Amino acid sequence: MPGPRKAVALISGGLDSLLAARVVMEQGVHVEGINFFTGFCVEGHTHAIRKQDSKRPKRNNALWSAEQLGIKLHIIDIIDEYKDVVINPKHGYGANLNPCLDCKIFMVNKARQWMIEHGFDFIITGEVVGQRPMSQRKDTMPVVARDSGAEDRLVRPLCAKNLPPTLPEQEGWLDRDLLHGFNGRSRKPQIALAAHYGFEDFAQPAGGCCFLTDRQYSVKLEDLWKTRGSREYELDDIMLLKVGRHLRPRPHFKMIVGREEGENRFLEGYRKRFVHLLPTSHVGPLVLLDGEVGAEDIELAARLTARFSKGRDAQRVTVQINEREGAMRSMDVVPMPVDDIPQDWYL
């Protein structure tokens, strides 16, 4: 006798993908999860080091979802392959630098390749018609299925009744009556289904799990591209964009200012790559200078560093300057008054 049908579920760590996999598992299908690491994921980075997020669980939500489901999760690094999606999206960007439609097509195609290589039968996603303005519209969902090559082997269990029957439904691998017809941006049906399955403490939706949907992050990425004169990036670049206060006092250099102890510890890992500053007479931030800086630039950066330290109201603050070559010196500076910092310096 043939074994159960097998499906690979795209597991983002959010509630929708968790529920979609569970709905299909309930029909006796063998499900395994796949999670693609792009470098732009929100979780596991800023909220893991910032005090303001101290109440949030310090966990990888994709792994947590797989644990709740009791399935194997395959985490695949696609950082290099994903660059072309970010830099040259065929279908353009959303409100910020989020190439949502191209991203979904790319990931479903990667899942399709994995499905073929491992002898699985179909793909599961947590998409819901009308939930996202770019990639989850009634007219774009067929585009994802077509351009990814998944065609009718792509199943969206949470909104299947609003879409044409897929191959698994037509072949009897799935009972269409046991799938759902969710629609729109309301989370109430998902919350109710989560309660039905006994899922608690799941990740709360907040615009998705990708930094590219965030306006401030997108501004910093655009600034990076403009300054370098090319739309390229490396993993360290996009990691540093997630952390600290970013200021560009001059066109040729930028400051990355740690906002609290956790961020300072994170930035310490990059000290040898940058000229960096640290107040020594008062408690203050670790500051990285990204760009080529001269004596006047360093003095300006030191005054700004003093402003963001506990000595902001002191007459003078001692700031340690650390060169890339390891040379070290100190500078006594007058903290820059906050009113003298132009708002357009902040990224």
C-alpha positions in Angstrom: 0.0 0.0 0.0 1.3 3.5 -0.8 2.2 5.7 2.1 0.5 9.0 2.9 0.9 11.9 0.6 3.7 14.3 1.5 3.6 18.1 1.6 6.2 20.8 2.3 4.9 23.8 4.2 6.5 27.2 4.0 6.9 28.1 7.7 7.6 31.8 8.3 7.0 31.6 12.1 3.7 33.5 11.9 0.3 32.2 12.8 -1.0 31.7 9.3 1.7 29.2 8.2 1.4 27.4 11.5 -2.4 26.9 11.0 -2.1 26.0 7.3 0.3 23.2 8.0 -2.0 21.9 10.9 -5.1 21.9 8.7 -3.4 19.7 6.1 -1.8 17.4 8.8 -5.3 16.8 10.1 -6.1 15.1 6.9 -3.4 12.5 7.3 -0.8 14.1 5.1 2.9 13.9 6.0 4.1 17.5 6.4 7.6 18.9 6.7 8.4 22.5 7.0 10.8 24.7 5.1 12.1 28.1 6.2 14.2 30.4 4.0 16.8 32.6 5.7 17.2 35.9 3.7 19.0 38.0 6.4 16.0 40.4 6.6 14.0 38.6 9.2 12.9 40.7 12.2 12.9 38.0 14.8 16.2 36.8 16.4 17.9 40.1 15.9 16.7 43.4 17.3 14.2 42.0 19.8 16.8 39.6 21.1 19.1 42.4 22.2 16.8 45.4 23.1 15.3 46.0 26.5 12.1 47.3 25.1 11.4 43.8 23.7 12.4 42.0 26.9 8.9 40.6 27.4 8.9 38.9 24.0 10.1 35.3 23.8 13.7 35.0 22.7 13.2 32.4 20.1 13.1 31.5 16.5 9.4 31.5 15.7 9.8 29.1 12.7 11.5 26.5 15.0 8.8 27.1 17.6 6.1 26.6 15.1 7.7 23.3 13.9 7.9 22.2 17.5 4.2 22.9 18.1 3.3 20.9 15.0 5.8 18.1 15.7 7.3 18.3 12.3 10.8 18.4 10.8 11.9 21.9 9.8 14.5 22.5 7.0 16.2 25.9 7.3 17.8 27.0 4.1 20.2 29.9 3.6 19.2 31.9 0.4 21.0 35.1 1.3 23.0 35.3 -2.0 20.3 34.1 -4.3 17.8 36.4 -2.7 19.8 39.6 -3.6 18.4 39.8 -7.1 14.9 39.7 -5.7 15.6 42.7 -3.5 17.6 44.6 -6.0 15.7 43.9 -9.2 12.1 42.9 -8.4 10.2 42.3 -11.6 6.9 43.3 -10.0 8.3 46.3 -8.1 8.2 47.2 -4.5 5.4 47.7 -2.0 5.0 50.7 0.2 8.7 50.5 1.2 11.5 48.3 -0.3 9.5 45.1 0.1 9.4 43.1 -3.1 6.5 41.0 -1.7 5.2 39.5 -5.0 8.6 38.6 -6.3 9.6 37.3 -2.9 6.6 34.9 -2.7 7.2 33.7 -6.3 10.9 33.1 -5.5 10.2 31.2 -2.2 7.4 29.0 -3.7 9.7 28.2 -6.6 12.5 27.2 -4.1 10.0 25.0 -2.3 8.9 23.5 -5.6 12.5 22.5 -6.3 12.8 21.0 -2.8 9.6 19.2 -3.3 10.8 17.5 -6.5 14.2 16.7 -5.1 12.7 15.0 -2.0 9.8 13.2 -3.6 7.0 15.3 -2.0 3.6 15.9 -3.6 2.6 19.5 -3.0 3.3 22.8 -1.3 1.5 24.5 1.5 1.5 28.2 2.3 -0.4 30.3 4.9 -1.6 32.9 2.4 -5.1 34.4 2.7 -6.9 36.2 -0.1 -7.0 40.0 0.6 -4.6 39.9 3.6 -1.6 41.6 1.9 -2.0 44.4 -0.6 0.7 43.2 -3.0 1.2 39.4 -2.9 -2.2 38.2 -1.5 -4.7 39.6 -3.8 -7.2 37.6 -5.8 -5.5 38.6 -9.0 -1.9 38.0 -7.9 -2.3 34.7 -6.2 -2.5 32.9 -9.6 0.6 34.8 -10.7 2.5 33.2 -7.8 1.3 29.7 -8.7 2.2 30.3 -12.4 5.5 32.1 -12.2 6.8 29.8 -9.4 6.1 26.8 -11.5 4.1 25.2 -8.7 0.8 25.6 -10.6 -2.0 23.5 -9.1 0.4 21.8 -6.6 0.3 25.0 -4.5 -2.3 24.7 -1.7 -3.5 27.6 0.5 -5.5 25.8 3.1 -6.8 28.9 4.9 -8.5 30.4 1.8 -8.8 27.4 -0.5 -12.5 27.7 -0.8 -12.1 31.1 -2.4 -9.8 29.7 -5.1 -10.1 27.1 -7.8 -9.6 23.4 -6.6 -5.9 22.4 -6.7 -4.5 19.0 -7.8 -4.5 17.6 -4.3 -8.2 18.4 -3.9 -9.0 17.0 -7.4 -7.1 13.8 -6.8 -8.7 13.3 -3.4 -5.5 13.8 -1.4 -7.3 16.6 0.4 -10.9 17.0 1.3 -11.9 20.5 0.1 -14.7 20.6 2.6 -12.2 20.5 5.5 -10.2 23.5 4.1 -11.2 27.1 4.9 -12.4 30.2 3.1 -10.8 33.0 5.1 -10.7 36.4 3.4 -9.4 39.9 4.1 -7.3 41.3 6.8 -9.3 40.4 9.9 -7.4 38.0 12.2 -10.4 36.8 14.0 -10.8 33.5 12.0 -7.2 32.7 12.6 -7.3 33.4 16.3 -10.4 31.2 16.6 -8.7 28.4 14.7 -5.6 28.7 16.9 -7.8 28.4 20.0 -9.5 25.3 18.4 -6.1 23.6 18.0 -4.8 24.8 21.4 -2.1 27.0 20.0 -1.0 29.7 22.5 1.8 32.3 22.7 2.1 32.4 18.9 3.9 35.3 17.1 1.7 38.4 16.8 1.2 39.9 13.3 2.9 43.2 12.8 3.3 43.9 9.1 5.1 40.6 8.4 8.4 39.2 9.6 10.6 41.1 7.1 12.5 44.3 7.8 12.0 45.4 4.1 8.3 46.2 5.0 9.6 48.8 7.6 9.8 52.4 6.4 12.8 53.4 8.6 14.8 50.3 7.6 14.1 51.0 4.0 15.3 54.6 4.3 18.6 53.3 5.7 19.0 50.7 3.0 18.3 53.3 0.3 20.9 55.6 2.0 23.4 52.7 1.9 22.8 52.2 -1.9 23.0 55.9 -2.7 26.2 56.4 -0.7 28.0 53.4 -2.3 26.7 54.2 -5.8 25.3 50.7 -6.4 22.4 48.6 -5.3 24.4 45.9 -3.6 24.8 44.6 0.0 26.4 42.0 2.1 25.0 40.2 5.2 26.9 42.4 7.6 25.5 45.5 5.9 21.9 44.5 6.4 22.5 43.3 9.9 24.0 46.7 10.9 21.0 48.5 9.5 18.9 46.7 12.1 20.8 48.0 15.1 21.4 51.4 16.7 20.6 55.0 15.9 21.9 56.0 12.4 23.0 59.5 11.5 24.6 60.9 8.4 26.2 64.2 9.5 28.2 64.4 6.2 27.7 62.8 2.8 30.9 60.8 3.1 30.3 59.1 6.5 27.6 57.7 8.8 27.4 57.1 12.5 25.9 54.0 14.0 25.1 54.8 17.7 24.3 52.1 20.2 21.1 52.9 22.1 21.5 50.6 25.0 23.8 47.9 26.5 22.6 45.1 24.3 23.2 47.1 21.1 26.6 48.2 22.3 27.5 44.5 22.9 26.3 43.7 19.4 28.3 46.5 17.8 31.4 45.4 19.6 31.7 42.6 17.1 32.3 45.1 14.3 34.8 47.4 16.1 37.8 46.3 14.1 36.2 47.1 10.8 35.4 50.7 11.7 36.8 53.8 13.4 34.9 53.7 16.6 34.3 56.0 19.5 33.4 55.4 23.2 32.9 58.0 26.0 35.3 57.2 28.9 34.4 60.0 31.4 30.7 59.2 31.3 28.6 56.2 30.5 27.7 56.3 26.8 27.3 54.5 23.5 29.7 52.6 21.3 29.7 54.5 18.0 30.9 53.1 14.6 31.9 55.5 11.8 31.1 54.1 8.4 33.0 55.9 5.7 36.3 57.8 5.2 36.7 60.4 8.0 39.2 63.2 8.6 40.1 65.1 11.7 37.1 67.5 11.5 34.7 64.6 10.9 36.1 62.8 14.0 35.7 65.9 16.2 32.1 66.3 15.0 31.4 62.6 15.7 33.0 62.9 19.1 30.7 65.8 20.0 27.7 63.8 18.9 28.9 60.8 20.8 29.1 63.0 23.9 25.6 64.2 23.3 24.2 60.7 23.3 26.2 59.8 26.6 25.2 60.5 30.2 27.5 63.5 30.0 25.2 65.3 27.6 24.8 68.2 30.1 28.4 68.2 31.2 30.8 71.0 30.2 33.2 68.5 28.6 33.2 64.8 27.9 36.3 62.6 27.2 35.8 60.4 24.2 38.2 57.6 23.2 38.9 57.4 19.5 39.9 54.0 18.1 41.4 53.8 14.6 41.0 50.8 12.3 44.8 50.1 12.7 44.4 49.8 16.5 45.8 53.2 17.4 43.9 54.8 20.2 43.7 58.4 21.5 41.4 60.5 23.7 39.6 63.8 22.9 37.9 66.2 25.4 34.9 67.7 23.6 31.9 69.9 24.3 28.7 67.8 23.8 26.7 69.1 20.8 23.4 70.6 22.0 20.4 68.6 20.8 18.9 71.7 19.1 22.0 71.9 16.9 21.5 68.4 15.4 19.5 68.8 12.1 16.7 66.4 11.8 17.8 65.4 8.3 21.0 63.8 9.8 18.8 61.1 11.3 18.1 58.1 9.0 
